[in-house]
Amino acid sequence: MTNRERYNLQWERIAYRRRLLLGVLIGVTAFVASGYMAMVLPYRGSTAIEVAIVFFFALLFAWISIGFWTSLLGFITLLGDQKQWHPTRHLDKNGSQPAVELQPTAILLPIYNEDVRDVFHRLVAIIRSLKQTRKAEHFHFFVLSDTTKPDLWVEEERAWASACRKTDSFGSLFYRHRTPNIKHKSGNIADFCRRWGRAYKYMVVLDADSIMSGQTLVRMVQIMEQDPSIGILQSVPIPAGRSSLHARLQQFSAQMYGPMFAAGLHYWQLGDAQYWGHNVIIRVDPFMKHCALPRLSGSPPLGGDILSHDFVEAALMRRAGWGVWLSCDLDGSYEEPPPTLIEELIRDRRWCQGNLQHLRLLFTRGLFPAHRYLFLNGAMSYISALLWLIFLSLSSIEALAMAFFEPDYFPRTGSLFPDWQVWNPEWMLVILVATVIILFLPKVLSLILALVIRRRAAEFGGWFKAVLSLIGEVFFSTLLAPLRMLAHSKFVFITLLGSNSGWNPATRSDQGTTWRQAFRYHGGGMLMAVLWGAIFFLMNRSFFWWLIPILAPLALAAPISVWTSKPRVGAAFRRIGIFLTATEVAPPPELQLAKQAVQSAQAEPAMGTFSHLRGFVRAVVDPKVFCLHRAIRPRYPRVSPKIAERLNQLVKKAVVDGPHNLTDEEKKQLLYHPASLIKLHQLVWELPDGQSARQWGVSRIG
Amino acid sequence: MNDISRQDAVTWQQSQERVLHYLKALGLPPVQSLEIVLETMARATAHLAKTSAKQIHPTPVAMRFLRQVLSERNLSLADLPEKQPIDARPNNTVSALVDPCACDEDYRPGMPPEYRRAMPAMPELRRGSMLPQMQQSGSIKNILVSLLNLAVRQNLSRNASENDK
């Protein structure tokens, strides 16, 4: 047995006991709660519809119990402050291990049609933070672009060159643009591995909105060096940096509840943790050997490329015998949350499809049970919404049946005694109180942990404002839960019907949701809620009041969506000190660096003769940008005479018709082929002054 | 004057401004730019005077002679004043981008050798393989069908054993 196997055996035994405990707790909770639910129902769970109600209730209660028990275990763990199985135990009291020699590490930034300016500002902040550690020579940065828009492509190249100059990183900051976008992000990273993977021992994968401090990056490498059994080390990224109310709610809840929940996850997962796709360090060699993803048979949505690649890669890494660990106590890792509810739901659409795909991998040979559970858990994150909707629907049908039909006192044939329907309100109250405890006690415990035990009240604006913020967060999460439920139910339904989400780039700007967008997105749900409510208001008013907490937010979905998306609303809450977080009260150095990078870029005047031009047009016209693009292209591709002729025609079209009459595909063809671009550059500059020259921006007249 | 009497003075003015515009875009020092403009316009004027073609717009002619002059002078972006913002690393030559032959792999006279070395946008390749090994056990439908078959077989065997008794 190798040292790695021996080590794995140690924690696996402990993890097995802990998971058994968690399973028992969840099972008992769900069993007791569903027993009470059966007693509450009119026929005490003896009719077909009541059996279905109890079944769905049991599933849903078990589902919410997972979060409850995980949080509770996390709370107990943090009270004890034990670090026996924490990856950071390898670090000294200062949180470092200076004796460890750092190995070559690549930091990957896969991007896809992102806001170029914001991405590179964050990247510059990370590089500067890393240089402050005086260990930057061990790290190389790779911007891996899958951008399909030609204008953005050119701007990325310019931004790369500018970032290299600002941080003096020529030779350590690289840019690669991938022409075919095969297998999306996982294919992007695999392409890096195939080209340069052997040159690095570790790779850190970031998202376009990630920020990590230099110190954290160094620590992660030190941990990997100290513990050779770790294949993937996942940090817990803290949402930060947004100003809309919706984003600030997520930032507050993650920073208030996140540490406890992460500790709970670590408690029972240990070396079978999740990989979330970013803000993570991976050991390259085993990743290349064991974590290449195939294409699933069949066509999307449940076949084709695996969209949520991270969970699968973690399962494969674990199958190969390497640990996947969650470092719940490593700070300095941040990401930006979606700014609006609609953006969050658009992202969830993709995640839903990816997680449902995982069901096809549930019985893959060799996977550990913990990862099979994580696949199921990921799918249940969205299926539970559909279960909730079904539960509500069945309850509504039961309530309608009670309103329309006479009670059946002899539901079972051959029975001599009537089955009286007894209403036990105290049992319903028990279920309600139990549900409230399951949902909200973890939040209260998080508050106690943050304010009393860890004394972090100042980070949340003080005691009073922290409590107000918690109450506010509970209110808004209760308001938003039905909206998410309906959207997720729809995602599951349409995915199973065969609709493919694709991979659309996220909108990361704080522009807010317009009323038109809100009504387009939520209109159907609003109408359904109004009709549903109207029916029960007329037919069964007592049940109508029970439905109000669900139907009211659904009916007001558009105003809620618009209002929570506004940065000024978020700013107003911030002014009165609600939903404050540590990253706002005392921003850490790396976030300050990112802000400084933005401010200094805004303060810089636009330089260059063609500063008014952007993208493809600038690449054609501006000789320096043209030269840059040509120099970055690694090789001049030789083309067949047929393609050369087609490119010639394209050049003529571009000169005569102007850049605005070119499609994105045509622009990309010209950017791919430097010979055509040279010709276009020359011909454009030779244009006599006139409309064509003005379209290209080379004329100084008019 | 007679040489350019065939040409519109306005179009010549536009050509001169176009050349100046290009040199400004390159960020060359003013004195050097003026020298290049003078030489370029002189060559263009002489060329058009020699040819008997009429109504040729001078701008394309001027731009071609500009490329020739730049190529002869072997200008490098390293010659630019330091405070000028540049979008490319020093040592990339300007002449290469105006020389249509520079797109070939073959070296051309006048092209500085350092241009042939690509900007380090990407490091040296260190190729490795990454092949999928995961075995898929089957679709959900197949799994459900196998479970159903298993249940049926178990039921049949139970019935058979009961009949035997």
Interface residues (C-beta under 8 A of the other chain):
Chain A: H140 E157 R158 W160 A161 S162 C164 F170 G171 F174 Y175 R176 A190 C193 R194 R195 W196 G197 R198 A199 M288 K289 H290 C291 A292 L293 P294 L296 S297 G298 V312 L316 L359 R360 L361 F363 T364 R365 G366 M607 G608 T609 F610 D622 P623 K624 V625 F626 C627 L628 R630 A631 I632 P634 Y636 P674 A675 I678 K679 H681 Q682 W685 E686 L687 P688 D689 V698 R700 I701
Chain B: T11 Q14 E17 R18 H21 Y22 K24 A25 L26 G27 H57 T59 P60 M63 R64 R67 L77 P85 I86 D87 A88 R89 N92 V94 A96 L97 V98 P100 A102 C103 D104 E105 A118 M119 P120 A121 M122 P123 E124 L125 R126 R127 G128 S129 M130 L131 P132 Q133 M134 Q135 Q136 S137 G138 S139 I140 I143
